[in-house]
């Protein structure tokens, strides 16, 4: 049973909107959903966090349906510098215990 | 303000040798995390501290890995003895509280030969 599921890769062009979805069926009841961005040879960097419905900040939006079993990171008008790997991070109820799990990551390539 | 500082950035050791990594979290952050990241994969939590207490070490291979966070500030992660499969990037992160934004260091890339 997959812990979390993200698309392995996505391609986009500058100026387009990109939506990346993460599935997390076993999300813990009271846990937040967090998304991170990672460039090569660097640690992950926080993008956005939410619990339910919609959250928006200056760089992204996060959409969470009522059942909270998935979440979608939306990047408006991407630029070349948004080429990176994007991870969802959630707390999951697994085997009667709580585990903090990163997704396997989505490699986004933004083309000119 | 300085971010999370890790050292060394790179370490190459022979198998069966010991190795230690050091992390200085952001001042005032109570929660500290150690993650392991293999190439092409997401980070995997090894241990989480709330102040001095290890509140989640369920994924730490305790036969060879150990960690400590003296005085609830700096932390060290040790591997003894190292195995070839331990080659990875070891990331440290800190946050004000668990479930709030975590800030990551640049990581230590370990190569075991």
HADDOCK unambig.tbl for C-alpha pairs under 7 A between the chains (distance, minus, plus):
assign (segid A and resid 32 and name CA) (segid B and resid 99 and name CA) 6.57 0.50 0.50
assign (segid A and resid 42 and name CA) (segid B and resid 106 and name CA) 4.84 0.50 0.50
assign (segid A and resid 43 and name CA) (segid B and resid 91 and name CA) 6.92 0.50 0.50
assign (segid A and resid 43 and name CA) (segid B and resid 104 and name CA) 5.29 0.50 0.50
assign (segid A and resid 43 and name CA) (segid B and resid 105 and name CA) 5.62 0.50 0.50
assign (segid A and resid 43 and name CA) (segid B and resid 106 and name CA) 4.72 0.50 0.50
assign (segid A and resid 43 and name CA) (segid B and resid 107 and name CA) 6.32 0.50 0.50
assign (segid A and resid 44 and name CA) (segid B and resid 104 and name CA) 6.10 0.50 0.50
assign (segid A and resid 45 and name CA) (segid B and resid 103 and name CA) 6.77 0.50 0.50
assign (segid A and resid 45 and name CA) (segid B and resid 104 and name CA) 6.85 0.50 0.50
assign (segid A and resid 46 and name CA) (segid B and resid 101 and name CA) 6.48 0.50 0.50
assign (segid A and resid 46 and name CA) (segid B and resid 102 and name CA) 6.91 0.50 0.50
assign (segid A and resid 100 and name CA) (segid B and resid 45 and name CA) 6.95 0.50 0.50
assign (segid A and resid 101 and name CA) (segid B and resid 44 and name CA) 6.88 0.50 0.50
assign (segid A and resid 102 and name CA) (segid B and resid 42 and name CA) 5.68 0.50 0.50
assign (segid A and resid 102 and name CA) (segid B and resid 43 and name CA) 6.11 0.50 0.50
assign (segid A and resid 102 and name CA) (segid B and resid 44 and name CA) 6.76 0.50 0.50
assign (segid A and resid 103 and name CA) (segid B and resid 42 and name CA) 5.91 0.50 0.50
assign (segid A and resid 104 and name CA) (segid B and resid 41 and name CA) 5.32 0.50 0.50
assign (segid A and resid 104 and name CA) (segid B and resid 42 and name CA) 4.72 0.50 0.50
assign (segid A and resid 105 and name CA) (segid B and resid 41 and name CA) 6.85 0.50 0.50
assign (segid A and resid 105 and name CA) (segid B and resid 42 and name CA) 5.99 0.50 0.50
